Amino acid sequence: MQLTITDSAAARISTLIQTENSSGILRLRIRVSGGGCSGFQYGFVLDDALLPDDLVFGKDDVSVIIDEISLGLLDGSQVDYVEDLSSASFVIKNPNAASSCGCGNSFSL
């Protein structure tokens, strides 16, 4: 199982963690759940818990957590952070997705 984190995503995760002032070790948790306009949707949250079925992927000084079930849908994906004139967001480049919605927050297989 593999997940790639771009330099841009790692830098943004680091910035978010630094602004949280948490006493725990924060990581970005990415999960896939049913819903969205295409069938599955991505969820992003900073989390200090590490569950038994979590896998941890690191880059520089940050970590991304993905549960085993979500990783089955994200295997081989790239996590990026993209900023342009109208928005800024994490973007998942998922080779397993057959299609995705216009905003990129949901996908289908």
RODO-2510 file (C-alpha; in nm, 4 decimals, decimal comma):
residues 109
     n   res          X          Y          Z
     1     m     0,0000     0,0000     0,0000
     2     q     0,1353     0,3372    -0,0995
     3     l     0,0482     0,7053    -0,0599
     4     t     0,2585     0,9994    -0,1774
     5     i     0,2575     1,3385    -0,0050
     6     t     0,3788     1,6357    -0,2097
     7     d     0,6052     1,9066    -0,0693
     8     s     0,3152     2,1527    -0,0924
     9     a     0,0841     1,9237     0,1094
    10     a     0,3523     1,8590     0,3719
    11     a     0,4129     2,2322     0,4133
    12     r     0,0399     2,3048     0,4537
    13     i    -0,0079     2,0194     0,7024
    14     s     0,2860     2,1535     0,9049
    15     t     0,1335     2,5035     0,9081
    16     l    -0,2060     2,3712     1,0198
    17     i    -0,0507     2,1668     1,2997
    18     q     0,1528     2,4637     1,4239
    19     t    -0,1596     2,6812     1,4501
    20     e    -0,3519     2,4231     1,6571
    21     n    -0,1521     2,4595     1,9843
    22     s    -0,2301     2,0982     2,0748
    23     s    -0,0507     1,9089     2,3497
    24     g    -0,0744     1,5839     2,1493
    25     i     0,0986     1,4714     1,8324
    26     l    -0,1249     1,5856     1,5489
    27     r    -0,1438     1,4192     1,2108
    28     l    -0,3674     1,4754     0,9095
    29     r    -0,6288     1,1998     0,8930
    30     i    -0,7731     1,1271     0,5497
    31     r    -1,0763     0,9037     0,5316
    32     v    -1,3093     0,7928     0,2597
    33     s    -1,6795     0,7618     0,3346
    34     g    -1,9897     0,6969     0,1304
    35     g    -2,1613     1,0061    -0,0023
    36     g    -2,0857     1,3114    -0,2045
    37     c    -2,2119     1,3632    -0,5558
    38     s    -2,0021     1,0765    -0,6992
    39     g    -2,0476     0,7972    -0,4439
    40     f    -1,7436     0,8344    -0,2154
    41     q    -1,6114     1,1480    -0,0493
    42     y    -1,2802     1,2474     0,1064
    43     g    -1,2633     1,3767     0,4625
    44     f    -0,9714     1,5648     0,6199
    45     v    -0,9187     1,6326     0,9907
    46     l    -0,6260     1,6878     1,2260
    47     d    -0,6178     1,3996     1,4739
    48     d    -0,4023     1,3046     1,7722
    49     a    -0,5400     0,9488     1,7991
    50     l    -0,3807     0,6496     1,6343
    51     l    -0,6158     0,3525     1,5989
    52     p    -0,5110    -0,0140     1,5559
    53     d    -0,6047    -0,0272     1,1848
    54     d    -0,4357     0,3039     1,0954
    55     l    -0,1425     0,3250     0,8592
    56     v     0,0922     0,6235     0,8869
    57     f     0,2663     0,7870     0,5925
    58     g     0,5254     1,0561     0,6510
    59     k     0,7027     1,3321     0,4665
    60     d     0,9471     1,5715     0,6271
    61     d     0,8129     1,6417     0,9778
    62     v     0,4443     1,5585     0,9147
    63     s     0,2361     1,2422     0,9067
    64     v    -0,0844     1,1414     0,7322
    65     i    -0,3054     0,8721     0,8866
    66     i    -0,5365     0,6542     0,6800
    67     d    -0,7457     0,3674     0,8103
    68     e    -0,7081     0,0320     0,6363
    69     i    -1,0477     0,0458     0,4629
    70     s    -0,9918     0,3963     0,3244
    71     l    -0,6438     0,3029     0,2088
    72     g    -0,7932     0,0282    -0,0047
    73     l    -0,9641     0,3059    -0,2020
    74     l    -0,6645     0,5420    -0,1911
    75     d    -0,3770     0,3048    -0,2648
    76     g    -0,1307     0,4675    -0,5044
    77     s    -0,2810     0,8147    -0,4570
    78     q    -0,0991     1,1438    -0,4248
    79     v    -0,1983     1,4042    -0,1631
    80     d    -0,1327     1,7574    -0,2848
    81     y    -0,2213     2,1079    -0,1673
    82     v    -0,3193     2,3494    -0,4426
    83     e    -0,3748     2,7243    -0,4211
    84     d    -0,5092     2,9436    -0,6992
    85     l    -0,6950     3,2751    -0,7220
    86     s    -1,0317     3,1281    -0,6254
    87     s    -0,9507     2,8495    -0,3768
    88     a    -0,6992     2,6564    -0,1716
    89     s    -0,7482     2,2904    -0,0821
    90     f    -0,6011     1,9468    -0,0433
    91     v    -0,6350     1,7513    -0,3661
    92     i    -0,6231     1,3735    -0,3950
    93     k    -0,4928     1,2407    -0,7253
    94     n    -0,6478     0,8961    -0,7045
    95     p    -0,5595     0,6409    -0,9749
    96     n    -0,8442     0,4156    -0,8518
    97     a    -1,1166     0,6725    -0,9257
    98     a    -1,3095     0,6169    -1,2481
    99     s    -1,4587     0,9665    -1,2221
   100     s    -1,4781     1,2554    -0,9794
   101     c    -1,6993     1,5547    -0,9227
   102     g    -1,6074     1,9025    -1,0402
   103     c    -1,4815     2,0159    -0,6994
   104     g    -1,2681     1,7044    -0,6527
   105     n    -1,4105     1,6178    -0,3096
   106     s    -1,5861     1,3014    -0,4213
   107     f    -1,5227     1,0169    -0,6630
   108     s    -1,6616     0,6925    -0,7998
   109     l    -1,4953     0,3622    -0,8798
***
